Amino acid sequence: MEGSQCKNIIIAIPDVNFAEQLKKGLESRGLKVIETIVILEHLLPTIEEKRSQETSIFGLIIASSIAKNMHGKRLELLSDTILTIRERYSDIRFIFLSDENEGHPLLAELVSFGIYNIFTRNTSKKLSVDEFVTVLEHPKSFADVKQLREIDHDIQWRNRTAIAEGAKSIPITTEIATKPIVIEKEKIIERERVVEKPVVQIIEKVKEVKIQPKLIAIGSAYSGAGSTFLTIALSRILHHIGISNAVVEHPAVDPVLYSLLFGESKCPQGYKYISEQVQLSRPDLN
């Protein structure tokens, strides 16, 4: 395929053996696989890291099985992740391999995102690497997948009453309209009628948590093991539950956050980190 040798591909499939076979097949046809992702939470940070390094991404081949973990299959999280990628990097082309049959709400959402290269497990013909290469260059049209908008409403999805196109609306009764509905954990939803239309008011309740100051050190045995990702995730969780925190990255080894935040260009000229100052004042530490 002419010019395809410069087209970078990311594979997001938890089956390592299948992903490796797919990688070999794609690279034998001139494409370059720059990353293989096996955990859903690593997908978006990896794409953002590649883009911050000015690495182009031509296509993403992703399987719905990547949404599985020990608690089940988190298809709603998968859909939200794909939507975020589409919003931030609309030029990336998708191939979606679905374990779900036609009629699943996930597939309807993907079509609404403008993703048409969808292959379901009840696809009649056997898939091939050549077909993947073809649809990356010449994506399917809306007409090829419009039937995926037809949803099986017996499938639980986002705890909705009616969300997908074609779903029947469930009327709000007087009892629901006059009594507050309390949802456990963080949110209280109150409904009332205004000009015969339901109005939903969402009130966030955040509990203040007081805790003694603590120092948490996170490290890894080698670069790329995931210590930066774990640190950011932990910081976000602490913030979410009301615990103030700050992340300090050691600059001497492999400062990932420093690179992502363009530290080399934004750092004041001649600036010396505290760690460097300590090392200079204490030769015995070197």
Secondary structure, 3 states (H helix, E strand, C coil): CCCHHHCEEEEECCCHHHHHHHHHHHHCCCCEEEEEECCHHHHHHHHHHHHHCCCCCCEEEEEHHHHEECCEECHHHHHHHHHHHHHHCCCCEEEEEECCCCCCHHHHHHHHCCCCCEEECCCCCCCCHHHHHHHHHCCCCHHHHHHHHCCCCCCCCCCCCCCCCCCCCCCCCHHHHHCCEECCCCEEEEEEEECCEEEEEEEECCCCCCCCCCCCCCCCCCCCCCHHHHHHHHHHHHHHCCCCCCCCCCCCCCCHHHHHCCHHHHCCCCCCCHHHHHHHHCHHHC
